[in-house]
């Protein structure tokens, strides 16, 4: 059975994730993984690594993007 997962990343702990959560819930994800870290690599993104470990072939991964002004 295909599952839908969501991934949220913000650069700082002070940034809010409410809008991203809402978008992913609207998409119908069953679980949301969150990283609050800056950087351009995926090396220190624990939530992303956990997501990639549990996702199976055929699962869907959605990511809501926070618009920065």
C-alpha positions as CSV (number, residue, x, y, z in Angstrom):
1,X,0.0,0.0,0.0
2,X,1.4,3.4,-1.0
3,X,2.0,5.8,1.9
4,X,2.4,9.6,1.6
5,X,5.1,11.2,3.8
6,X,5.9,14.9,4.2
7,X,9.2,16.7,4.8
8,X,9.6,20.2,6.3
9,X,12.8,22.1,6.7
10,X,13.4,25.5,8.1
11,X,16.7,27.2,8.6
12,X,16.2,28.2,12.3
13,X,14.3,27.0,15.3
14,X,12.5,30.3,15.4
15,X,10.9,29.9,12.0
16,X,7.3,28.6,12.0
17,X,6.2,25.5,10.2
18,X,2.4,25.9,10.5
19,X,1.8,26.8,6.8
20,X,4.0,23.9,5.6
21,X,2.2,21.5,7.9
22,X,-1.1,22.6,6.6
23,X,-0.1,22.2,3.0
24,X,1.2,18.7,3.6
25,X,-1.9,17.7,5.6
26,X,-4.1,19.0,2.7
27,X,-2.0,16.7,0.4
28,X,-2.9,13.8,2.7
29,X,0.4,12.7,4.2
30,X,0.4,10.1,7.0
31,X,3.5,11.4,8.7
32,X,5.6,14.6,8.6
33,X,9.3,14.8,9.3
34,X,10.8,18.1,10.4
35,X,14.4,19.4,10.3
36,X,15.2,22.8,11.8
37,X,18.8,23.4,10.5
38,X,20.6,25.6,8.1
39,X,23.0,24.5,5.4
40,X,23.1,23.4,1.8
41,X,23.9,19.8,2.3
42,X,21.7,16.9,3.7
43,X,24.4,15.5,5.9
44,X,23.0,16.9,9.2
45,X,19.3,16.4,8.5
46,X,18.3,13.7,10.8
47,X,14.6,13.8,10.0
48,X,15.3,13.6,6.3
49,X,17.6,10.6,6.8
50,X,14.9,8.9,9.0
51,X,12.3,9.5,6.3
52,X,14.5,8.0,3.6
53,X,15.1,5.0,5.7
54,X,11.4,4.1,6.2
55,X,10.1,5.1,2.8
56,X,9.4,2.1,0.5
57,X,9.4,1.8,-3.3
58,X,6.1,3.4,-4.5
59,X,5.6,5.7,-1.5
60,X,5.2,9.4,-2.1
61,X,7.2,12.1,-0.4
62,X,5.9,15.7,-0.4
63,X,7.8,18.8,0.6
64,X,6.2,22.2,1.3
65,X,8.5,25.1,0.5
66,X,8.6,28.1,2.8
67,X,8.7,31.3,0.7
68,X,11.4,33.6,1.9
69,X,11.2,37.3,1.2
